[in-house]
Amino acid sequence: MKVSLVISTYNWPEALELCLMSALSQTRLPDEIVIADDGSKEETRLLIETYKSKTKVPVLHVWHEDLGFRLAMIRNRALQAVTGDYVIQVDGDVILNRHFVADHISVAERGCFIRGTRACLSEEVSKDLLQKKKYSLTPFSKGVRRRFNATRLPFAFARTESNGSKVKGCNMAFWKEDLIKVNGYNNQLQGWGHEDEELCWRLINLGLKKKIVKMHAVVYHLHHKLTSRELEDQHHAALNRCIQERVTYAEDGFAQINGI
């Protein structure tokens, strides 16, 4: 299958560079990389142009104007650009284990979407990695928290469940056709919080299963300050409506971007 790696980013080119370095060092390279840029400045564009020239993997930069936190919308824009059958989604502040893409392919299953996990890095170690542009990590590296999530085995521990909660948008994978069936992300969820859960509940309501994968598809999350959560209550209310009313299709989503 053709695999698209979608990386979301916003004004943190130093972190994005580590993410790209790890993405281009995979044992199985993605067939394309699509960067979902929520309005970053020129420095990020120049970084992406540099990496386009360093690899034969197509790198697409999908950008829209900075009008606040619009992660759901920029992910929908990126989905429009995706040409792969299978979409692996990460944030631009994670470092990928070198088997990350291959691991995701190995656990892909029709009728399911994948919820991966993450290990976290301390503030001190994150700063050091960013300064030195280092991206090689193990479960035993200094500053790794949640070391269990950093442990990779040749086989994955996985289970499926009919629950769209407790997902991490920084490490997920979907069949593109499933995302289109539910109309992608909900564009109305602007600001931090629950846009990934709301999407996953619509997939669950459609009849898909969430496949939770452990000790496979490992990512390390760089430390950063928390984003403002002032709209979380509104997002949580939208999430609850989605669950209670068994919503399967976003009224304002993928198909509404650019009038498509």
N, C-alpha and C positions, 0 to 999 in steps of 0.2 A: 504494500500500500504506500501511497505518497503521504509523507508526514510533514506537517507544517508546525514549526515552533513559533508561538506567539509570545512576545515579551512586552509587557506593559512598562512604561517609564514616565517619569516626570521630573525634569530638572535635577537629575543626579547622574551626570555622565560618568563620574568615577566608578560608581557602582555598576552602571550599565556596561562599562568596559570589562569589568571582571566577569559579568554574566556572559557577555559575548565571547570572551576568551575561553571560558569553560564550554560554551555551546559549540565552538569551532574546534574543540579538542575531544570530541566525542568518538567513542569506538564505532558508533554508527551515526553519521552526520544526519541532521534533518535535511529534508529535500528543499526546504526553503525556511527562511527566518523572516517573520513579519513583526516589526516593532510598532506597537500601539502607543503612540506618543500623545499624552494628554496636554499638549501645549508647551513643551519645553522650548528653551531659548536656543540661540544659534550654536552654542557650544555642543549641544547634543547632536544637532544635524551634522556638524563637521566631523564629530566622532564616528557617526554612522557611515558617512561617506568614506572615511578612512578604512573602515572595516569592509565595506563593499569591495574595495580594491585589493583586499588581502585574501579573499576567498573565492572559490568557484561556486559556493553555495549562494543562490540568489538571496539578497537581503533587501527587503522592502521597508520603507519608512512611511508609515501612515500617521499623519499629524492633523490636529485641528487646533483652532485658536484657544488660548488659555482663558476660559470663562469660569474658572473654578473647577472643583473636583468632579470630573465627568468620566470616570473610569468605565462605567457601563457603556456609554456611548462610543468611546474610542475603541473598546473591544469589539463592538458591532462594526465599526468602520474597518477594523483589521480583518474581521471575519469576511467582509466583502472582498478583501484583497486575497484571501487565502485560496490557494488552488489545490491543496491537498485533500485527501479523503479523511484524514485523521488530524485533529488539532490538539497539540500539547501546549498547555498554557502555563506560563510562569510570570513572576514579577521581575523587574529589572534590578532588584536588590537581593537576588539570590545567586549563589554559585552552584553549578551543577556538577554532581559526580560524573566522571567520564563515561559511565555506563548508563546515564540517565535516559537518553533517548531509546537505546536498545531495551532497557528495562521496561519502559512504557509500552513499547511495541509488543513485548513478550506477554504482557498482562491485558492487552486490548481484547475486548470481547463484545460481540454484537449484543444489543439490548442492555448494555451497561455504560456508565461513565466512570472514570477513575478519580478517586480522591486519594492523593498522596499525602505525605507528611513532610515535616521540615525539622531540621536541627537549627538551633539558634547560636549566634556567635556573640561573645561579649563585646562591649563597647571598645575596650582596649585592643582586642585582637582585630576587630573590624577596621579600626583606624590604621593598624599596622598593615593589613592586607591591602587596603586602598592606597596607602602611601607607596608600598613596594610593588604593587600590581601583581600580587601573588594569588593564585586560585587553587592551589593543590592542598587538599585537606583530607583528614581521616577522622574516624570517631575518637581517636586518641590525641588529636591536635589540641594545643592549648586554647582555652577559651570556648570550647564547644559545649553547649548546653543541650540537654535532651539527647544525650549520646546514643540512646537506644534508636532514635530516629535517624541517626547518622550511620548506623550499622547496616552494611549491605551483605546479603548472602546470595549465593548463586540461584536460589529459588525464593520466590516471594511468599510471604504470609498474606493471604487475602481472604476477605469474606464479603458477601453482598448483603445489602439490607435495603428496605423500602423506606428510607428516611433521608430527607435532603439537608438536614442540619449538620453542623460541625464539619464544614468543608473549608478548605484553604485555597483561595483563588490563586495563590502563588505556586501551586503544584496540582494541576488537574489535567484531565484529557477527555476528549469527546469525539464522537463521530460527527463530522461537519453536518451531515444530513439530519442528525438529531437536533443540533442547535438550530437549524433552519426551521424544523417542524414546530419548535416552541417560540420562534421569532427572536432568538438570541436573548441578549440581556435587556432589561427594562430601562429604557432611556430616562424614565422619570426619576430613577434613584440617583440623584446627584448629591454628592457629599459621601462621606465615609459610611460604610456599613451595610452588610446583609445583601448586597447585590448578587453575590455568588450563591448564597443560600436560596434566594428567591428564584434564581434560574434553576438551581438543582431541584427544588420542589416542583417546578413545572415539568421537569423531565420525569420525576417520580410520578407525578399525577398522570403523565402520558403513558406510564407503564414500564419505564426503565428502572433498573436497579443501580444503586450506588455501590461500587466495588472499592472497598477500602484496602489499600496496599501498604504493607509494612516491610521494612528491610529490603527495599527495592526502590528504584527511582528516587534517589536521595538528593535533597537540596540543603544548602546551608544559608540561613537567612542573616544578612548583615544587620547589625544594630542601627537603629535610628529612632528619633523622637516620634511619639505617637501623633498621628494626624488628628485634627479637630473632629470630634464626634457629636457636634451640636445637632445634627439631623438624624441621629441614630434612632430616636423614638419614632419619627415618621417612617423611617425605613422598616423598623420592626413592625409597625402597624400594617404596612404593605405586605410584609412577609406573612403575617398572621392571616390576612385576607386570602393570600395565595393558598395557604394550607387549608383553611376552613372551607373555602369555596372551590377547592380542587381546580384551580386555574391551570390551564395548559399552554396558553398563548398570550404573549405580551402584546397589549394593545399598541404600545409605542416601543418598538424594538428594532431589530435588524432591518425589516422591510421598510421602515419609515425613514431610514437614513438616506438623505439626498433624494427623497421622493421615490425610492425603488419600491 
